[in-house]
Amino acid sequence: MMSRPADAAGRRLTDWPILALGFRPFYLGAAVFAVVVLPVWIAVYLGQLQATGYLSGVAWHSHEMIFGFAPAVIAGFLLTAVRNWTSQPTPTGRALAALVLLWVAARILVVTGPDLLAIAADVAFLPAVAVAVGIPIWRSKNSRNYKILVVLLVLTLANLVYHLAHIGILPPAFTRTATIGALDIITILMAVVGGRVIPAFTANAIPGAGVRQLPALEIASIVPLVLLLVAGILSYWISFPDWAWLSLLIIAVLTQTLRWWLWRPLQTWRNPLLLMLPVAYVWIPLSLAMRALALVGTIPPAVAIHALTLGAISGLMLAMMMRSALGHTGRALAAERIEILAFFLVQAGAITRLASGFVDPSNYQGLVVASGILWSLAFAAFLFRYAPMLCRSRIDGKPG
């Protein structure tokens, strides 16, 4: 008799549209995070707010952008895409709610502590996502998707290393190693997924576009990214000469650029929602080129990092969030003014942040703040347009 109310509550939770598919709560959560946390960080940066707790200051900002915001978007995308790729179910209802609550708990605990509980919750999230998407991948027997699981587990390891270095178990320098390594891992993930979806979307939307994908080039474009990741991990023990780094970076720039060009990005200019993807993706070879310039001392290293984080990662994530949310809520894949505005704002934020590396120091702080505001406004625009559709059932009556 006592189990009926619980069962009824469980059914009601399962029926909530927000828990019908992974993209819904995680895209919503990531956007709310962007709108709320960036203004808080700006206040901390300007000295208007004191940040104390397990993670604070720059450590909190860098960790939460890389290991908080980005994994939420990755989780939402993979929990949705893997269902399509494998024709197998991914978590919904209570199981999906548990994943979301774990992510939310980690965001709170990394600020409030206690330290060990914060580490446990934060490090557990990505393995939980890996299990959630790994089961349908295993059931489908599609070995092509196993690389996604490897990326998630390596990103988990980077997060664990960051925490262990932060609390003193590993040398403090490992926080930077973990941060750069995580960015390299996310770049690999974007390159793998981008190479799967961008040319396919272009070919489907624009017949006769002439999209090409060369198998040898696809492999050649990923290998230097993997080698950069491995070299970065080993660099604590092995000092690689600058020419080795430059060689890898130049090869990565050339192969990524050629690969991107064969996707026929110029053919997409009449389709703004589609155009956003190659525009954001081209920041990957641009950021790699800037990384090479930073290595020889031509530009500040922060310029290359923010070209990747704001231009490529944020741009691609926002573009995919909008596209997949429209498609999986039964709407037409067409950008309205608000989508164009949101993407413009995130790109403007990236350009503004890059400009801060070349101006007089007296203008640096103002440009950094302006960049953060633009980035946060981009996701505020996303929330304004997409929060209602993420919380409501598909307009075509289909599940998901």
C-alpha angles and dihedrals in degrees: 000000000000093000096064098077091048091048091048091049090050091053091049090051091049090052095055108115091219088064097043095099136004099252092063104066096028097050089046092047094047092050093048088048091053093049095046105033101046094058088048090051091049089053090051091046091052092047093246093119131039114224117204132162140077092322120022141158118003091349091059093045096049095041096047095048092050103031100025112035099030097049090052091058092042091051093049092049097045096044087056102036096046089058088057095042095049104026085228126121122260124200119298134162115010095001091052091045089054091054091049093048090051090054093047092047091052092051090053097041096051086063101037103029150177089196101225094045090049091051093047094050095043097046092044095059102076095044087052089053090046090055091046093055096029095065095058091041090053093046091051091051089220104149090185089078097051090090088068090061091049090053092051093049094047089049088052090053090051090052092049091049090051092054095045090051092047093056093043102253090114125033112282090241088071090074089070092042090053093045096051090041091053091051089051090050092050089048090054090049091050091048092050096044093037090053089053101045110026098060090040093051091046094049092047095046098041113039110205094023089130097229112183133193119186112201093214091050092048089057094040091053094054099042097069090049090054091046091051089053093049093045090050091053093047095044091088088067102023125049107215117200118249092245090061092052092045092049092053093045094049092049090048092050093049097045094044092048094048091046091050092048092053088058086069097234094177090063090066098062094105092054107063096186090054094039090060091069100059091037090057094040094056087066087073096068089036091055091047090052090050089049088056091049090049090052091060092043098252096122135014114272091235089066092062092045094052093044085061100039099041103026103037109019099037093037095050093042093051092046092049092044091055096043097046093042091054094046097044094048091054097255131134117270095243130122120233125197093275093056091049090048093050093050092045091052094052091048091047088051090054094049092046092051091050091049090057089069093062105040133090110285090244089066096042098090094048093053092047090053092045090051092052092049092050091049093049092046090054090061091041087059089049091051093049091055103032109032092080094049093045090055096046134068121265112282091228093056095242121134119263 
